[in-house]
Amino acid sequence: MSSSSSDASAHFPPPSLRNILNEVTSLLHERNQTIAIAETAAGGLLSSSILSTPGASKIYKGGLTLYTLPSRIAYAGWSDENIKGYSGPTPEIVAGLAKHVRGELKADYVIAESGIAGPTGGDTRNRTPGYVALAVDCEKGTFTREG
């Protein structure tokens, strides 16, 4: 392994997240539960963070990186009507993504995110770079946050 790749693995995921990832992976494994990811603005970082954790293969069902609107038609159950009415990320949109992916991958939990990566917000409802909408879908319901 080259020094640059070992340097990168020493910094990803950030040390502040490693304990959380280890804890989540351990808990899911102990409970014989699984997780899947639907991400847009994160571009695969959520999935790669989980997959960098020892034991991830026992709990990770899969992930979708749905960065473009056409990818949401192809993989997330969206229609042309969803695209026409799209005005930016919302908690409702990520809740829908989480529910769809949970149905498709049969995971116990799905985390979905969408947001504004920046540097500008383009033509979206919330033009603030750094905005994120999150959802977790599970047997007990769908829970959302934004900020």
Buried (B, 14 or more C-beta within 10 A) or exposed (E): EEEEEEEEEEEBBEEEEBEEBEEBBBEBBEEEBBBBBBBBBBEBBBBBBBBBBEEBEEBBBBBBBBBEBEBBBEBBBBEEEBEEEBEBBBBEBBBBBBBBBBEBBEBBBBBBBBBBBEEEBEEBEBEEEEBBBBBBBBEEEBEBEBE
